[in-house]
Amino acid sequence: MSILDNKLALKAEIDKVAEVAGYLWMKGWAERNGGNITINITEWIDERMLALPAISGPIAIGKTLPHLKGCWFYCKGTQKRMRDLARDPMGNGSVIRITPDCAHYVIVADAPVAPTSELPSHLAVHDYLLAKGSSYRASLHTHPIELVALTHNKKWMEKDAASRMLWSMIPETKAFCPRGLGMVPYMLPSSVELADATIKAIDDDYDVVMWEKHGVFAVDTDIMSAFDQVDVLNKAAQIYIAARNMGFDPDGMTDTQMKELTDVFGLPK
């Protein structure tokens, strides 16, 4: 028996996670157990689910996150592969509930799969999003090849340098990722410092944050929308790299052309 039985709306959200996990694997963005997904599922929790017993004892988050009191999350499991999550999301992920002290969580379903080791970082971002009244409920960390490659050149780590170049490669990038790409210098994976720097970048109004020589962290209303933003940005990076491989620097769209897009489609400036 699964927590998803007769829960069509919740199952649909977790099915999206499984679908995205499959895309990440097929694109080569999720080697071995690389990458993480966490979604806030609190809005789909009913009285029957509230009555479910925990299948683990309280597990410390490592920090107190006051805006997550009573929240529920679906999380990819630690050491679990995206390709396995794609075929069996409840066997390779966990449904967890934050305890009233906001400093611990318990696993509720379906199996005692430990959540991702990066859970404290993901939960800290979700706490921040709820605190600011954001409608974003999904976070995605993955390793898109061409975007990661760009971060090995300090030129593209300068503030908004990569955003400007990526926007200029194809109009859809500006249209669908109008806030661009925030840049965070290399920090130890899973560290508190990396989580804090990511939250700072999101606070600076980025939805997708690049971790130097590592990967991206994206937030959006649901997991498919978060994936779409990364997919669009990486396509622009592929166009740039393809032009360079053909032996020339791409011209890119002009500032005037991009301003026209911004004005006509009412994009964030």
MOHUGI-V629400 format. One record per backbone hydrogen bond with DSSP energy under -0.5 kcal/mol. CO is the residue of the C=O (numbers start at 0). NH is the residue of the N-H. E is the energy in kcal/mol with one decimal. If there is no record, write none. Layout:
# MOHUGI-V629400
co=CO nh=NH e=E
co=CO nh=NH e=E
This chain:
# MOHUGI-V629400
co=1 nh=4 e=-1.5
co=3 nh=6 e=-2.3
co=6 nh=10 e=-2.9
co=7 nh=11 e=-2.1
co=8 nh=12 e=-1.6
co=9 nh=13 e=-2.2
co=10 nh=14 e=-2.7
co=11 nh=15 e=-1.5
co=12 nh=16 e=-1.5
co=13 nh=17 e=-2.2
co=14 nh=18 e=-2.4
co=15 nh=19 e=-2.8
co=16 nh=20 e=-2.7
co=17 nh=21 e=-1.8
co=18 nh=22 e=-1.9
co=19 nh=23 e=-2.7
co=20 nh=24 e=-2.0
co=21 nh=25 e=-2.5
co=22 nh=26 e=-2.2
co=23 nh=28 e=-2.5
co=23 nh=29 e=-0.6
co=24 nh=27 e=-1.3
co=28 nh=142 e=-1.9
co=30 nh=33 e=-3.6
co=31 nh=81 e=-0.6
co=35 nh=140 e=-3.0
co=36 nh=75 e=-2.2
co=37 nh=138 e=-2.5
co=38 nh=40 e=-0.7
co=38 nh=73 e=-2.3
co=40 nh=43 e=-2.0
co=41 nh=44 e=-1.8
co=43 nh=45 e=-0.5
co=45 nh=49 e=-2.2
co=46 nh=50 e=-1.3
co=48 nh=51 e=-1.3
co=58 nh=104 e=-1.9
co=62 nh=64 e=-0.5
co=63 nh=65 e=-0.5
co=64 nh=67 e=-2.0
co=65 nh=68 e=-0.9
co=67 nh=70 e=-2.8
co=70 nh=97 e=-2.9
co=71 nh=40 e=-1.8
co=71 nh=41 e=-0.8
co=72 nh=95 e=-2.8
co=73 nh=38 e=-2.4
co=74 nh=93 e=-2.5
co=75 nh=115 e=-2.0
co=76 nh=79 e=-1.6
co=80 nh=83 e=-0.6
co=80 nh=84 e=-2.4
co=81 nh=85 e=-2.3
co=82 nh=86 e=-0.6
co=83 nh=86 e=-0.5
co=83 nh=87 e=-1.9
co=87 nh=90 e=-0.7
co=87 nh=91 e=-0.9
co=91 nh=76 e=-2.6
co=93 nh=74 e=-2.5
co=93 nh=95 e=-0.6
co=94 nh=107 e=-3.2
co=94 nh=108 e=-1.4
co=95 nh=72 e=-2.2
co=96 nh=105 e=-2.1
co=97 nh=69 e=-0.7
co=98 nh=101 e=-2.4
co=101 nh=64 e=-2.8
co=102 nh=60 e=-2.8
co=102 nh=61 e=-0.7
co=103 nh=98 e=-2.2
co=104 nh=58 e=-2.7
co=105 nh=96 e=-2.4
co=106 nh=54 e=-3.3
co=106 nh=55 e=-0.6
co=108 nh=94 e=-2.8
co=110 nh=112 e=-2.9
co=111 nh=113 e=-0.6
co=113 nh=77 e=-3.0
co=115 nh=118 e=-1.8
co=117 nh=121 e=-2.2
co=118 nh=122 e=-3.2
co=119 nh=123 e=-2.0
co=120 nh=124 e=-1.7
co=121 nh=125 e=-2.3
co=122 nh=126 e=-2.6
co=123 nh=127 e=-2.0
co=124 nh=128 e=-2.6
co=125 nh=129 e=-2.5
co=126 nh=130 e=-2.1
co=127 nh=131 e=-1.7
co=128 nh=133 e=-2.6
co=129 nh=132 e=-1.2
co=136 nh=39 e=-3.0
co=137 nh=219 e=-1.6
co=138 nh=37 e=-2.2
co=139 nh=217 e=-2.9
co=140 nh=35 e=-2.2
co=141 nh=215 e=-2.6
co=143 nh=147 e=-2.5
co=144 nh=148 e=-2.2
co=145 nh=149 e=-1.6
co=146 nh=150 e=-1.0
co=147 nh=150 e=-0.7
co=148 nh=151 e=-1.6
co=149 nh=152 e=-1.6
co=152 nh=155 e=-1.7
co=152 nh=156 e=-0.5
co=153 nh=156 e=-1.1
co=153 nh=157 e=-0.6
co=154 nh=157 e=-0.8
co=155 nh=161 e=-0.6
co=157 nh=160 e=-1.9
co=157 nh=161 e=-0.6
co=159 nh=163 e=-2.4
co=160 nh=164 e=-1.9
co=161 nh=165 e=-3.1
co=162 nh=166 e=-2.9
co=163 nh=167 e=-1.4
co=164 nh=168 e=-0.6
co=165 nh=168 e=-1.2
co=165 nh=169 e=-0.6
co=166 nh=169 e=-0.6
co=166 nh=173 e=-0.5
co=167 nh=252 e=-2.1
co=169 nh=172 e=-1.7
co=169 nh=173 e=-0.7
co=170 nh=174 e=-2.0
co=171 nh=175 e=-3.0
co=172 nh=176 e=-1.9
co=176 nh=179 e=-1.7
co=179 nh=207 e=-0.6
co=181 nh=209 e=-3.9
co=183 nh=211 e=-2.6
co=187 nh=190 e=-1.9
co=190 nh=194 e=-1.9
co=191 nh=195 e=-2.7
co=192 nh=196 e=-2.3
co=193 nh=197 e=-2.2
co=194 nh=198 e=-2.3
co=195 nh=199 e=-2.1
co=196 nh=200 e=-1.9
co=197 nh=201 e=-2.4
co=198 nh=202 e=-2.5
co=199 nh=203 e=-1.2
co=200 nh=205 e=-1.3
co=201 nh=204 e=-1.8
co=206 nh=218 e=-2.3
co=207 nh=181 e=-2.6
co=208 nh=216 e=-2.5
co=209 nh=183 e=-2.8
co=209 nh=211 e=-0.6
co=210 nh=213 e=-2.0
co=210 nh=214 e=-1.2
co=214 nh=210 e=-3.7
co=215 nh=141 e=-1.5
co=216 nh=208 e=-2.9
co=217 nh=139 e=-2.6
co=219 nh=136 e=-1.5
co=219 nh=137 e=-2.1
co=221 nh=225 e=-1.9
co=222 nh=226 e=-2.4
co=223 nh=227 e=-2.5
co=224 nh=228 e=-1.8
co=225 nh=229 e=-1.6
co=226 nh=230 e=-2.8
co=227 nh=231 e=-2.6
co=228 nh=232 e=-2.3
co=229 nh=233 e=-2.6
co=230 nh=234 e=-2.0
co=231 nh=235 e=-1.8
co=232 nh=236 e=-1.8
co=233 nh=237 e=-2.3
co=234 nh=238 e=-2.2
co=235 nh=239 e=-2.2
co=236 nh=240 e=-2.6
co=237 nh=241 e=-2.7
co=238 nh=242 e=-2.2
co=239 nh=243 e=-2.2
co=240 nh=244 e=-2.4
co=241 nh=245 e=-1.4
co=242 nh=247 e=-1.9
co=243 nh=246 e=-1.3
co=247 nh=249 e=-0.5
co=253 nh=257 e=-2.2
co=254 nh=258 e=-2.4
co=255 nh=259 e=-2.0
co=256 nh=260 e=-1.8
co=257 nh=261 e=-2.2
co=258 nh=262 e=-2.6
co=259 nh=263 e=-2.9
co=260 nh=264 e=-2.3
co=261 nh=265 e=-0.5
co=261 nh=266 e=-1.9
